[in-house]
Amino acid sequence: MLKVLLVVLVFAALTYGLIRVIERRGGSVRPRGRRPGPRPDPRPFGPDDDPDFLRDLDRKKRLPPDPEAPLD
């Protein structure tokens, strides 16, 4: 049982040391592959986030509705 514990401790110490060396060199521990591209600009998700919608609401609030305008 003592030999198994010793092997596990040595393996953990070597793994820890290897990861520390890689990080100090500025490398990445993550596997190489496709790198994520630039994120797209955030878009409005709801009407309360959409500046055009809010601007239209403000305009409708300031101007009274035309009573002679046809209803859609």
C-alpha positions, 0 to 999 in steps of 0.5 A: 500500500505504501508503494502505491501511495508513493507512486501517486505522490511522485506522479502528482508532483511531476504533473504539478511541476510540468504544468508550472513550467509550461505556465511560466513559459507562457504556454497554454495547457489547453490542447491546440486547435481552433482558437475562438474568433472575435466575438460579435457586437452585442445585439439588443435582446428585447425591446427595452434594449433596442435604442430604435424601439425606445426612441420610437416610444419616446416620439409616440409619447411626445406626439399625440396620435392623429385622429384622422389617420387610418387604422391598420 
